[in-house]
Amino acid sequence: MRNILALALTFGAASPAFAAGGGLDLSNTNLVVGLGFVLFVGILLFAKVPSLLAGQLDNRAEGIQKELNEARALREEAQTVLASYERKQQEVQAQADQIVAAARDEAARAAEQAKADLQTSIARRLAAAEEQIASAEASAVKEVRDQAITIAVAAADQVISKQMTAAEANKLIDAAIADVDAKLH
């Protein structure tokens, strides 16, 4: 540092201004500005300002590098989390699709079961209706037969009562009593 200051003063002293004027002429502004600049640079070098500035710049660069590294790490972490959420979203979507497919299958099975139950119910009701029809038919036939028997008995009674005499009726009654007596003993 002292060497640089000494070198600057030597060059300043050996300048052509000194050679022509023979001394230090402070009215020459170029010389004053040059000396002020050299003095300023010398003071900066003596106070180790360049090393301080370099240290501060290095510290600032290290801080920026740390921030960049943190930002990269955060970005990678965010990408990992995003990929994880995308995988989870795909898994959830696949599960939802499976649930929907299962629900559709279950609904189709339920519809088929309901259709089969309906057909069974219709067949059972048809069979019951056919049984009722057969029963009603049998009942109607029985009623007609009973009615026919009643009419036939009434008609036979009228015919027999007109053709039969009292003596013949007594003979029939005696024969019927004898027949019943033989069957009971």
C-alpha positions as CSV (number, residue, x, y, z in Angstrom):
1,M,0.0,0.0,0.0
2,R,2.8,2.4,0.9
3,N,4.6,1.4,-2.2
4,I,1.7,2.4,-4.3
5,L,1.4,5.7,-2.6
6,A,5.1,6.3,-3.0
7,L,5.0,5.3,-6.6
8,A,2.0,7.7,-7.3
9,L,3.8,10.6,-5.6
10,T,7.0,9.8,-7.5
11,F,5.2,9.9,-10.8
12,G,3.4,13.0,-9.7
13,A,6.6,14.7,-8.8
14,A,8.4,13.7,-12.0
15,S,5.6,14.9,-14.2
16,P,6.3,17.4,-16.9
17,A,4.4,20.1,-15.0
18,F,7.2,20.0,-12.4
19,A,9.9,20.0,-15.1
20,A,8.5,23.1,-16.8
21,G,7.4,25.1,-13.8
22,G,10.1,24.0,-11.5
23,G,7.9,23.2,-8.5
24,L,4.5,22.3,-7.2
25,D,2.1,24.7,-8.8
26,L,-1.3,24.3,-7.0
27,S,-3.0,26.7,-9.4
28,N,-2.9,23.9,-12.0
29,T,-6.3,22.2,-11.5
30,N,-5.3,19.1,-13.4
31,L,-2.5,18.6,-10.9
32,V,-4.7,19.2,-7.9
33,V,-7.4,16.8,-9.2
34,G,-4.7,14.2,-10.0
35,L,-3.2,14.5,-6.6
36,G,-6.6,14.4,-4.9
37,F,-7.4,11.3,-6.9
38,V,-4.1,9.6,-6.0
39,L,-4.6,10.6,-2.4
40,F,-8.1,9.3,-2.4
41,V,-7.1,6.0,-3.9
42,G,-4.2,5.7,-1.5
43,I,-6.6,6.3,1.5
44,L,-8.9,3.6,0.1
45,L,-6.1,1.2,-0.2
46,F,-4.7,2.1,3.2
47,A,-8.1,1.5,4.8
48,K,-8.4,-1.8,2.9
49,V,-11.6,-0.8,1.4
50,P,-11.2,-3.0,-1.7
51,S,-10.8,-6.1,0.5
52,L,-13.8,-5.0,2.6
53,L,-15.9,-4.5,-0.5
54,A,-14.7,-7.8,-1.9
55,G,-15.6,-9.5,1.4
56,Q,-19.1,-7.8,1.4
57,L,-19.6,-8.8,-2.2
58,D,-18.5,-12.4,-1.4
59,N,-20.9,-12.5,1.6
60,R,-23.7,-11.1,-0.6
61,A,-22.9,-13.7,-3.3
62,E,-22.9,-16.4,-0.7
63,G,-26.3,-15.2,0.6
64,I,-27.7,-15.1,-2.9
65,Q,-26.3,-18.6,-3.6
66,K,-27.9,-19.9,-0.3
67,E,-31.3,-18.3,-1.3
68,L,-31.0,-19.8,-4.8
69,N,-30.2,-23.2,-3.3
70,E,-33.2,-22.9,-0.9
71,A,-35.4,-21.8,-3.8
72,R,-34.3,-24.9,-5.8
73,A,-34.9,-27.1,-2.8
74,L,-38.3,-25.6,-2.3
75,R,-39.1,-26.0,-6.0
76,E,-38.0,-29.6,-5.9
77,E,-40.1,-30.2,-2.8
78,A,-43.1,-28.5,-4.4
79,Q,-42.7,-30.6,-7.5
80,T,-42.5,-33.7,-5.4
81,V,-45.6,-32.7,-3.4
82,L,-47.4,-31.8,-6.7
83,A,-46.5,-35.2,-8.2
84,S,-47.7,-36.9,-5.0
85,Y,-51.0,-35.1,-5.1
86,E,-51.4,-35.9,-8.8
87,R,-50.8,-39.6,-8.1
88,K,-53.3,-39.4,-5.2
89,Q,-55.8,-37.6,-7.5
90,Q,-55.4,-40.3,-10.1
91,E,-55.8,-43.0,-7.5
92,V,-58.9,-41.3,-6.1
93,Q,-60.2,-41.0,-9.7
94,A,-59.6,-44.7,-10.3
95,Q,-61.4,-45.6,-7.1
96,A,-64.3,-43.3,-8.0
97,D,-64.5,-45.0,-11.4
98,Q,-64.5,-48.4,-9.7
99,I,-67.2,-47.3,-7.3
100,V,-69.3,-46.0,-10.2
101,A,-68.7,-49.2,-12.2
102,A,-69.6,-51.3,-9.1
103,A,-72.7,-49.2,-8.6
104,R,-73.8,-49.7,-12.2
105,D,-73.2,-53.4,-11.9
106,E,-75.2,-53.6,-8.7
107,A,-78.0,-51.5,-10.2
108,A,-78.1,-53.9,-13.3
109,R,-78.2,-56.9,-11.0
110,A,-80.9,-55.3,-8.9
111,A,-82.9,-54.5,-12.0
112,E,-82.5,-58.1,-13.2
113,Q,-83.5,-59.4,-9.7
114,A,-86.5,-57.1,-9.7
115,K,-87.5,-58.3,-13.2
116,A,-87.2,-61.9,-12.1
117,D,-89.2,-61.2,-8.9
118,L,-91.8,-59.5,-11.0
119,Q,-92.1,-62.4,-13.4
120,T,-92.3,-64.8,-10.4
121,S,-95.0,-62.7,-8.8
122,I,-96.9,-62.5,-12.1
123,A,-96.7,-66.2,-12.6
124,R,-97.9,-66.8,-9.0
125,R,-100.8,-64.4,-9.5
126,L,-101.7,-66.0,-12.7
127,A,-101.7,-69.5,-11.0
128,A,-103.8,-68.1,-8.2
129,A,-106.2,-66.5,-10.7
130,E,-106.4,-69.8,-12.6
131,E,-107.1,-71.7,-9.3
132,Q,-109.9,-69.2,-8.5
133,I,-111.3,-69.6,-12.0
134,A,-111.2,-73.4,-11.7
135,S,-112.8,-73.2,-8.2
136,A,-115.5,-70.9,-9.4
137,E,-116.1,-73.2,-12.4
138,A,-116.3,-76.2,-10.1
139,S,-118.6,-74.3,-7.8
140,A,-120.8,-73.2,-10.7
141,V,-121.0,-76.8,-12.1
142,K,-121.9,-78.1,-8.5
143,E,-124.6,-75.4,-8.2
144,V,-126.0,-76.3,-11.6
145,R,-125.9,-80.0,-10.7
146,D,-127.6,-79.4,-7.4
147,Q,-130.2,-77.2,-9.1
148,A,-130.7,-79.9,-11.7
149,I,-131.1,-82.6,-9.0
150,T,-133.5,-80.4,-7.1
151,I,-135.5,-79.8,-10.2
152,A,-135.4,-83.5,-11.2
153,V,-136.5,-84.6,-7.7
154,A,-139.3,-82.1,-7.7
155,A,-140.3,-83.2,-11.2
156,A,-140.1,-86.9,-10.2
157,D,-142.1,-86.2,-7.0
158,Q,-144.8,-84.6,-9.0
159,V,-144.8,-87.4,-11.6
160,I,-144.8,-90.1,-9.0
161,S,-147.4,-88.4,-6.8
162,K,-149.8,-88.1,-9.8
163,Q,-149.2,-91.7,-10.9
164,M,-148.9,-93.5,-7.7
165,T,-151.8,-94.5,-5.5
166,A,-151.9,-94.7,-1.7
167,A,-151.5,-98.5,-1.7
168,E,-148.5,-98.4,-3.9
169,A,-147.0,-95.7,-1.7
170,N,-147.5,-97.8,1.4
171,K,-145.8,-100.8,-0.3
172,L,-142.8,-98.6,-1.2
173,I,-142.6,-97.3,2.4
174,D,-142.7,-100.8,3.8
175,A,-140.0,-102.0,1.4
176,A,-137.8,-99.0,2.3
177,I,-138.2,-99.8,6.0
178,A,-137.3,-103.4,5.4
179,D,-134.3,-102.4,3.4
180,V,-133.1,-100.1,6.1
181,D,-133.8,-102.7,8.8
182,A,-131.7,-105.3,6.8
183,K,-128.8,-102.9,6.3
184,L,-128.7,-101.8,9.9
185,H,-128.7,-105.3,11.4
